[in-house]
Amino acid sequence: MKDSLSTAIGRILSDIRVGLSDEFDKNFERQGFFSEAWQRRKSPLRGDGHVLVSSGDLRRSIASKVDGQSITFYSSSVYAGIHNEGGTIRVTSRMKRYFWHKYYEAQGSFGRKQNGSLRNDRRNRHLTSVSEFWRGMALMKEGKTIRIPRRQFIGYSPEVERLVCDIIESNLSDYFNSIDIIKSE
């Protein structure tokens, strides 16, 4: 009976791991942590696209492991923590160089007419807002802080607790229903 109980516990942990992995992944589709919507971006770079999904690296970086009687969810992405918890970052000289690089890159991709003047088309209008964003970032003083809002995608919530309880109840019910009770006469 002990082997079957440890098997049941292993199945519970496995089911919780799979269930929560799916739910944490769905947070990127929901663009929020279960019922708590993520704050929209202020930058014109990605417009109204999905928040926290540019390349998909952050979403794919979420992993989990089972250690004995516990499950740990984590991300290998270096910027996962600042997005999940929120916080501030300080502008450095290296960041400013990167911002200037992005500004000049955006400036160089403007469409031009044969006479050299800028075209007045949708793409150029978008590039204007993008280049102005990078210019504004590049002109920030070193040491200024940039606030990154909390956009939690992994962690504890009442929905997580409810899902875990449902999985445990279901597995324990299956376990107890599979036990043959010997009736004595």
ROKE-254203 format. One record per residue (C-alpha): residue number from 1; residue in three letters; y negated, x negated, z negated. Coordinates in steps of 0.25 Angstrom, whole numbers, m for minus. Example, Ala and Ser with C-alpha at 12.3 -4.5 7.8 and 13.67 -1.06 7.14 Angstrom:
<nodes>
<node><fiza>1</fiza><marmar>ALA</marmar><py>18</py><px>m49</px><pz>m31</pz></node>
<node><fiza>2</fiza><marmar>SER</marmar><py>4</py><px>m55</px><pz>m29</pz></node>
</nodes>
This chain:
<nodes>
<node><fiza>1</fiza><marmar>MET</marmar><py>0</py><px>0</px><pz>0</pz></node>
<node><fiza>2</fiza><marmar>LYS</marmar><py>m9</py><px>m12</px><pz>m3</pz></node>
<node><fiza>3</fiza><marmar>ASP</marmar><py>m8</py><px>m17</px><pz>12</pz></node>
<node><fiza>4</fiza><marmar>SER</marmar><py>m12</py><px>m3</px><pz>17</pz></node>
<node><fiza>5</fiza><marmar>LEU</marmar><py>m24</py><px>m2</px><pz>8</pz></node>
<node><fiza>6</fiza><marmar>SER</marmar><py>m29</py><px>m16</px><pz>12</pz></node>
<node><fiza>7</fiza><marmar>THR</marmar><py>m27</py><px>m11</px><pz>27</pz></node>
<node><fiza>8</fiza><marmar>ALA</marmar><py>m35</py><px>1</px><pz>24</pz></node>
<node><fiza>9</fiza><marmar>ILE</marmar><py>m46</py><px>m7</px><pz>18</pz></node>
<node><fiza>10</fiza><marmar>GLY</marmar><py>m46</py><px>m16</px><pz>30</pz></node>
<node><fiza>11</fiza><marmar>ARG</marmar><py>m46</py><px>m4</px><pz>39</pz></node>
<node><fiza>12</fiza><marmar>ILE</marmar><py>m58</py><px>2</px><pz>31</pz></node>
<node><fiza>13</fiza><marmar>LEU</marmar><py>m66</py><px>m11</px><pz>33</pz></node>
<node><fiza>14</fiza><marmar>SER</marmar><py>m63</py><px>m12</px><pz>47</pz></node>
<node><fiza>15</fiza><marmar>ASP</marmar><py>m67</py><px>2</px><pz>50</pz></node>
<node><fiza>16</fiza><marmar>ILE</marmar><py>m80</py><px>0</px><pz>42</pz></node>
<node><fiza>17</fiza><marmar>ARG</marmar><py>m83</py><px>m13</px><pz>50</pz></node>
<node><fiza>18</fiza><marmar>VAL</marmar><py>m81</py><px>m6</px><pz>63</pz></node>
<node><fiza>19</fiza><marmar>GLY</marmar><py>m88</py><px>7</px><pz>59</pz></node>
<node><fiza>20</fiza><marmar>LEU</marmar><py>m100</py><px>m1</px><pz>54</pz></node>
<node><fiza>21</fiza><marmar>SER</marmar><py>m101</py><px>m10</px><pz>66</pz></node>
<node><fiza>22</fiza><marmar>ASP</marmar><py>m102</py><px>1</px><pz>75</pz></node>
<node><fiza>23</fiza><marmar>GLU</marmar><py>m113</py><px>8</px><pz>67</pz></node>
<node><fiza>24</fiza><marmar>PHE</marmar><py>m121</py><px>m5</px><pz>66</pz></node>
<node><fiza>25</fiza><marmar>ASP</marmar><py>m120</py><px>m7</px><pz>81</pz></node>
<node><fiza>26</fiza><marmar>LYS</marmar><py>m124</py><px>8</px><pz>83</pz></node>
<node><fiza>27</fiza><marmar>ASN</marmar><py>m137</py><px>5</px><pz>75</pz></node>
<node><fiza>28</fiza><marmar>PHE</marmar><py>m142</py><px>m3</px><pz>87</pz></node>
<node><fiza>29</fiza><marmar>GLU</marmar><py>m139</py><px>9</px><pz>96</pz></node>
<node><fiza>30</fiza><marmar>ARG</marmar><py>m146</py><px>18</px><pz>85</pz></node>
<node><fiza>31</fiza><marmar>GLN</marmar><py>m157</py><px>8</px><pz>84</pz></node>
<node><fiza>32</fiza><marmar>GLY</marmar><py>m157</py><px>10</px><pz>69</pz></node>
<node><fiza>33</fiza><marmar>PHE</marmar><py>m148</py><px>8</px><pz>57</pz></node>
<node><fiza>34</fiza><marmar>PHE</marmar><py>m141</py><px>21</px><pz>57</pz></node>
<node><fiza>35</fiza><marmar>SER</marmar><py>m152</py><px>32</px><pz>54</pz></node>
<node><fiza>36</fiza><marmar>GLU</marmar><py>m163</py><px>21</px><pz>52</pz></node>
<node><fiza>37</fiza><marmar>ALA</marmar><py>m170</py><px>19</px><pz>65</pz></node>
<node><fiza>38</fiza><marmar>TRP</marmar><py>m175</py><px>5</px><pz>68</pz></node>
<node><fiza>39</fiza><marmar>GLN</marmar><py>m190</py><px>2</px><pz>70</pz></node>
<node><fiza>40</fiza><marmar>ARG</marmar><py>m193</py><px>1</px><pz>85</pz></node>
<node><fiza>41</fiza><marmar>ARG</marmar><py>m198</py><px>m12</px><pz>91</pz></node>
<node><fiza>42</fiza><marmar>LYS</marmar><py>m213</py><px>m15</px><pz>92</pz></node>
<node><fiza>43</fiza><marmar>SER</marmar><py>m211</py><px>m25</px><pz>103</pz></node>
<node><fiza>44</fiza><marmar>PRO</marmar><py>m212</py><px>m22</px><pz>118</pz></node>
<node><fiza>45</fiza><marmar>LEU</marmar><py>m201</py><px>m31</px><pz>121</pz></node>
<node><fiza>46</fiza><marmar>ARG</marmar><py>m190</py><px>m22</px><pz>121</pz></node>
<node><fiza>47</fiza><marmar>GLY</marmar><py>m197</py><px>m8</px><pz>122</pz></node>
<node><fiza>48</fiza><marmar>ASP</marmar><py>m189</py><px>4</px><pz>117</pz></node>
<node><fiza>49</fiza><marmar>GLY</marmar><py>m176</py><px>m3</px><pz>118</pz></node>
<node><fiza>50</fiza><marmar>HIS</marmar><py>m166</py><px>m4</px><pz>107</pz></node>
<node><fiza>51</fiza><marmar>VAL</marmar><py>m171</py><px>m10</px><pz>95</pz></node>
<node><fiza>52</fiza><marmar>LEU</marmar><py>m163</py><px>m23</px><pz>90</pz></node>
<node><fiza>53</fiza><marmar>VAL</marmar><py>m155</py><px>m23</px><pz>104</pz></node>
<node><fiza>54</fiza><marmar>SER</marmar><py>m161</py><px>m33</px><pz>114</pz></node>
<node><fiza>55</fiza><marmar>SER</marmar><py>m149</py><px>m42</px><pz>117</pz></node>
<node><fiza>56</fiza><marmar>GLY</marmar><py>m139</py><px>m35</px><pz>108</pz></node>
<node><fiza>57</fiza><marmar>ASP</marmar><py>m136</py><px>m48</px><pz>100</pz></node>
<node><fiza>58</fiza><marmar>LEU</marmar><py>m140</py><px>m42</px><pz>87</pz></node>
<node><fiza>59</fiza><marmar>ARG</marmar><py>m131</py><px>m30</px><pz>89</pz></node>
<node><fiza>60</fiza><marmar>ARG</marmar><py>m119</py><px>m38</px><pz>93</pz></node>
<node><fiza>61</fiza><marmar>SER</marmar><py>m121</py><px>m48</px><pz>82</pz></node>
<node><fiza>62</fiza><marmar>ILE</marmar><py>m117</py><px>m38</px><pz>71</pz></node>
<node><fiza>63</fiza><marmar>ALA</marmar><py>m103</py><px>m41</px><pz>66</pz></node>
<node><fiza>64</fiza><marmar>SER</marmar><py>m95</py><px>m38</px><pz>54</pz></node>
<node><fiza>65</fiza><marmar>LYS</marmar><py>m84</py><px>m45</px><pz>46</pz></node>
<node><fiza>66</fiza><marmar>VAL</marmar><py>m74</py><px>m40</px><pz>35</pz></node>
<node><fiza>67</fiza><marmar>ASP</marmar><py>m72</py><px>m49</px><pz>23</pz></node>
<node><fiza>68</fiza><marmar>GLY</marmar><py>m61</py><px>m43</px><pz>14</pz></node>
<node><fiza>69</fiza><marmar>GLN</marmar><py>m67</py><px>m30</px><pz>9</pz></node>
<node><fiza>70</fiza><marmar>SER</marmar><py>m81</py><px>m31</px><pz>15</pz></node>
<node><fiza>71</fiza><marmar>ILE</marmar><py>m87</py><px>m30</px><pz>29</pz></node>
<node><fiza>72</fiza><marmar>THR</marmar><py>m99</py><px>m38</px><pz>33</pz></node>
<node><fiza>73</fiza><marmar>PHE</marmar><py>m108</py><px>m35</px><pz>44</pz></node>
<node><fiza>74</fiza><marmar>TYR</marmar><py>m117</py><px>m46</px><pz>50</pz></node>
<node><fiza>75</fiza><marmar>SER</marmar><py>m125</py><px>m51</px><pz>62</pz></node>
<node><fiza>76</fiza><marmar>SER</marmar><py>m125</py><px>m64</px><pz>68</pz></node>
<node><fiza>77</fiza><marmar>SER</marmar><py>m139</py><px>m62</px><pz>74</pz></node>
<node><fiza>78</fiza><marmar>VAL</marmar><py>m150</py><px>m71</px><pz>67</pz></node>
<node><fiza>79</fiza><marmar>TYR</marmar><py>m160</py><px>m59</px><pz>68</pz></node>
<node><fiza>80</fiza><marmar>ALA</marmar><py>m151</py><px>m48</px><pz>63</pz></node>
<node><fiza>81</fiza><marmar>GLY</marmar><py>m156</py><px>m49</px><pz>49</pz></node>
<node><fiza>82</fiza><marmar>ILE</marmar><py>m171</py><px>m48</px><pz>52</pz></node>
<node><fiza>83</fiza><marmar>HIS</marmar><py>m168</py><px>m35</px><pz>61</pz></node>
<node><fiza>84</fiza><marmar>ASN</marmar><py>m158</py><px>m29</px><pz>51</pz></node>
<node><fiza>85</fiza><marmar>GLU</marmar><py>m166</py><px>m32</px><pz>38</pz></node>
<node><fiza>86</fiza><marmar>GLY</marmar><py>m180</py><px>m33</px><pz>44</pz></node>
<node><fiza>87</fiza><marmar>GLY</marmar><py>m190</py><px>m44</px><pz>40</pz></node>
<node><fiza>88</fiza><marmar>THR</marmar><py>m201</py><px>m53</px><pz>45</pz></node>
<node><fiza>89</fiza><marmar>ILE</marmar><py>m201</py><px>m66</px><pz>53</pz></node>
<node><fiza>90</fiza><marmar>ARG</marmar><py>m212</py><px>m76</px><pz>53</pz></node>
<node><fiza>91</fiza><marmar>VAL</marmar><py>m218</py><px>m80</px><pz>67</pz></node>
<node><fiza>92</fiza><marmar>THR</marmar><py>m215</py><px>m95</px><pz>69</pz></node>
<node><fiza>93</fiza><marmar>SER</marmar><py>m220</py><px>m105</px><pz>80</pz></node>
<node><fiza>94</fiza><marmar>ARG</marmar><py>m207</py><px>m104</px><pz>87</pz></node>
<node><fiza>95</fiza><marmar>MET</marmar><py>m208</py><px>m89</px><pz>88</pz></node>
<node><fiza>96</fiza><marmar>LYS</marmar><py>m222</py><px>m90</px><pz>93</pz></node>
<node><fiza>97</fiza><marmar>ARG</marmar><py>m217</py><px>m99</px><pz>104</pz></node>
<node><fiza>98</fiza><marmar>TYR</marmar><py>m206</py><px>m89</px><pz>108</pz></node>
<node><fiza>99</fiza><marmar>PHE</marmar><py>m216</py><px>m78</px><pz>108</pz></node>
<node><fiza>100</fiza><marmar>TRP</marmar><py>m226</py><px>m86</px><pz>117</pz></node>
<node><fiza>101</fiza><marmar>HIS</marmar><py>m214</py><px>m89</px><pz>126</pz></node>
<node><fiza>102</fiza><marmar>LYS</marmar><py>m210</py><px>m74</px><pz>127</pz></node>
<node><fiza>103</fiza><marmar>TYR</marmar><py>m225</py><px>m71</px><pz>130</pz></node>
<node><fiza>104</fiza><marmar>TYR</marmar><py>m226</py><px>m81</px><pz>142</pz></node>
<node><fiza>105</fiza><marmar>GLU</marmar><py>m212</py><px>m76</px><pz>147</pz></node>
<node><fiza>106</fiza><marmar>ALA</marmar><py>m217</py><px>m62</px><pz>147</pz></node>
<node><fiza>107</fiza><marmar>GLN</marmar><py>m230</py><px>m66</px><pz>154</pz></node>
<node><fiza>108</fiza><marmar>GLY</marmar><py>m223</py><px>m73</px><pz>165</pz></node>
<node><fiza>109</fiza><marmar>SER</marmar><py>m214</py><px>m61</px><pz>169</pz></node>
<node><fiza>110</fiza><marmar>PHE</marmar><py>m226</py><px>m52</px><pz>173</pz></node>
<node><fiza>111</fiza><marmar>GLY</marmar><py>m225</py><px>m47</px><pz>187</pz></node>
<node><fiza>112</fiza><marmar>ARG</marmar><py>m237</py><px>m51</px><pz>196</pz></node>
<node><fiza>113</fiza><marmar>LYS</marmar><py>m243</py><px>m46</px><pz>209</pz></node>
<node><fiza>114</fiza><marmar>GLN</marmar><py>m244</py><px>m56</px><pz>221</pz></node>
<node><fiza>115</fiza><marmar>ASN</marmar><py>m258</py><px>m59</px><pz>217</pz></node>
<node><fiza>116</fiza><marmar>GLY</marmar><py>m254</py><px>m63</px><pz>203</pz></node>
<node><fiza>117</fiza><marmar>SER</marmar><py>m259</py><px>m51</px><pz>195</pz></node>
<node><fiza>118</fiza><marmar>LEU</marmar><py>m249</py><px>m44</px><pz>186</pz></node>
<node><fiza>119</fiza><marmar>ARG</marmar><py>m243</py><px>m31</px><pz>191</pz></node>
<node><fiza>120</fiza><marmar>ASN</marmar><py>m246</py><px>m19</px><pz>183</pz></node>
<node><fiza>121</fiza><marmar>ASP</marmar><py>m231</py><px>m14</px><pz>182</pz></node>
<node><fiza>122</fiza><marmar>ARG</marmar><py>m223</py><px>m9</px><pz>170</pz></node>
<node><fiza>123</fiza><marmar>ARG</marmar><py>m216</py><px>m22</px><pz>169</pz></node>
<node><fiza>124</fiza><marmar>ASN</marmar><py>m229</py><px>m30</px><pz>167</pz></node>
<node><fiza>125</fiza><marmar>ARG</marmar><py>m234</py><px>m20</px><pz>157</pz></node>
<node><fiza>126</fiza><marmar>HIS</marmar><py>m221</py><px>m22</px><pz>149</pz></node>
<node><fiza>127</fiza><marmar>LEU</marmar><py>m222</py><px>m37</px><pz>150</pz></node>
<node><fiza>128</fiza><marmar>THR</marmar><py>m237</py><px>m36</px><pz>145</pz></node>
<node><fiza>129</fiza><marmar>SER</marmar><py>m233</py><px>m29</px><pz>132</pz></node>
<node><fiza>130</fiza><marmar>VAL</marmar><py>m221</py><px>m39</px><pz>131</pz></node>
<node><fiza>131</fiza><marmar>SER</marmar><py>m230</py><px>m52</px><pz>133</pz></node>
<node><fiza>132</fiza><marmar>GLU</marmar><py>m240</py><px>m46</px><pz>124</pz></node>
<node><fiza>133</fiza><marmar>PHE</marmar><py>m230</py><px>m44</px><pz>113</pz></node>
<node><fiza>134</fiza><marmar>TRP</marmar><py>m225</py><px>m59</px><pz>114</pz></node>
<node><fiza>135</fiza><marmar>ARG</marmar><py>m240</py><px>m63</px><pz>114</pz></node>
<node><fiza>136</fiza><marmar>GLY</marmar><py>m242</py><px>m56</px><pz>102</pz></node>
<node><fiza>137</fiza><marmar>MET</marmar><py>m230</py><px>m62</px><pz>95</pz></node>
<node><fiza>138</fiza><marmar>ALA</marmar><py>m234</py><px>m76</px><pz>100</pz></node>
<node><fiza>139</fiza><marmar>LEU</marmar><py>m248</py><px>m75</px><pz>94</pz></node>
<node><fiza>140</fiza><marmar>MET</marmar><py>m243</py><px>m72</px><pz>80</pz></node>
<node><fiza>141</fiza><marmar>LYS</marmar><py>m246</py><px>m82</px><pz>70</pz></node>
<node><fiza>142</fiza><marmar>GLU</marmar><py>m235</py><px>m91</px><pz>65</pz></node>
<node><fiza>143</fiza><marmar>GLY</marmar><py>m230</py><px>m86</px><pz>51</pz></node>
<node><fiza>144</fiza><marmar>LYS</marmar><py>m233</py><px>m71</px><pz>54</pz></node>
<node><fiza>145</fiza><marmar>THR</marmar><py>m222</py><px>m62</px><pz>51</pz></node>
<node><fiza>146</fiza><marmar>ILE</marmar><py>m215</py><px>m52</px><pz>60</pz></node>
<node><fiza>147</fiza><marmar>ARG</marmar><py>m209</py><px>m40</px><pz>54</pz></node>
<node><fiza>148</fiza><marmar>ILE</marmar><py>m195</py><px>m36</px><pz>59</pz></node>
<node><fiza>149</fiza><marmar>PRO</marmar><py>m192</py><px>m22</px><pz>55</pz></node>
<node><fiza>150</fiza><marmar>ARG</marmar><py>m178</py><px>m19</px><pz>49</pz></node>
<node><fiza>151</fiza><marmar>ARG</marmar><py>m169</py><px>m14</px><pz>59</pz></node>
<node><fiza>152</fiza><marmar>GLN</marmar><py>m156</py><px>m13</px><pz>51</pz></node>
<node><fiza>153</fiza><marmar>PHE</marmar><py>m143</py><px>m12</px><pz>60</pz></node>
<node><fiza>154</fiza><marmar>ILE</marmar><py>m133</py><px>m17</px><pz>50</pz></node>
<node><fiza>155</fiza><marmar>GLY</marmar><py>m131</py><px>m14</px><pz>35</pz></node>
<node><fiza>156</fiza><marmar>TYR</marmar><py>m130</py><px>m4</px><pz>24</pz></node>
<node><fiza>157</fiza><marmar>SER</marmar><py>m134</py><px>11</px><pz>26</pz></node>
<node><fiza>158</fiza><marmar>PRO</marmar><py>m129</py><px>25</px><pz>21</pz></node>
<node><fiza>159</fiza><marmar>GLU</marmar><py>m123</py><px>27</px><pz>35</pz></node>
<node><fiza>160</fiza><marmar>VAL</marmar><py>m115</py><px>14</px><pz>33</pz></node>
<node><fiza>161</fiza><marmar>GLU</marmar><py>m110</py><px>18</px><pz>20</pz></node>
<node><fiza>162</fiza><marmar>ARG</marmar><py>m106</py><px>32</px><pz>25</pz></node>
<node><fiza>163</fiza><marmar>LEU</marmar><py>m98</py><px>25</px><pz>37</pz></node>
<node><fiza>164</fiza><marmar>VAL</marmar><py>m91</py><px>16</px><pz>27</pz></node>
<node><fiza>165</fiza><marmar>CYS</marmar><py>m87</py><px>27</px><pz>18</pz></node>
<node><fiza>166</fiza><marmar>ASP</marmar><py>m82</py><px>36</px><pz>29</pz></node>
<node><fiza>167</fiza><marmar>ILE</marmar><py>m73</py><px>24</px><pz>35</pz></node>
<node><fiza>168</fiza><marmar>ILE</marmar><py>m68</py><px>21</px><pz>21</pz></node>
<node><fiza>169</fiza><marmar>GLU</marmar><py>m65</py><px>36</px><pz>18</pz></node>
<node><fiza>170</fiza><marmar>SER</marmar><py>m58</py><px>37</px><pz>32</pz></node>
<node><fiza>171</fiza><marmar>ASN</marmar><py>m49</py><px>25</px><pz>30</pz></node>
<node><fiza>172</fiza><marmar>LEU</marmar><py>m45</py><px>28</px><pz>15</pz></node>
<node><fiza>173</fiza><marmar>SER</marmar><py>m42</py><px>42</px><pz>19</pz></node>
<node><fiza>174</fiza><marmar>ASP</marmar><py>m33</py><px>36</px><pz>31</pz></node>
<node><fiza>175</fiza><marmar>TYR</marmar><py>m27</py><px>27</px><pz>21</pz></node>
<node><fiza>176</fiza><marmar>PHE</marmar><py>m23</py><px>37</px><pz>10</pz></node>
<node><fiza>177</fiza><marmar>ASN</marmar><py>m18</py><px>47</px><pz>20</pz></node>
<node><fiza>178</fiza><marmar>SER</marmar><py>m8</py><px>36</px><pz>26</pz></node>
<node><fiza>179</fiza><marmar>ILE</marmar><py>m2</py><px>33</px><pz>12</pz></node>
<node><fiza>180</fiza><marmar>ASP</marmar><py>11</py><px>40</px><pz>10</pz></node>
<node><fiza>181</fiza><marmar>ILE</marmar><py>12</py><px>46</px><pz>m4</pz></node>
<node><fiza>182</fiza><marmar>ILE</marmar><py>26</py><px>47</px><pz>m9</pz></node>
<node><fiza>183</fiza><marmar>LYS</marmar><py>28</py><px>59</px><pz>m17</pz></node>
<node><fiza>184</fiza><marmar>SER</marmar><py>37</py><px>59</px><pz>m28</pz></node>
<node><fiza>185</fiza><marmar>GLU</marmar><py>45</py><px>71</px><pz>m32</pz></node>
</nodes>
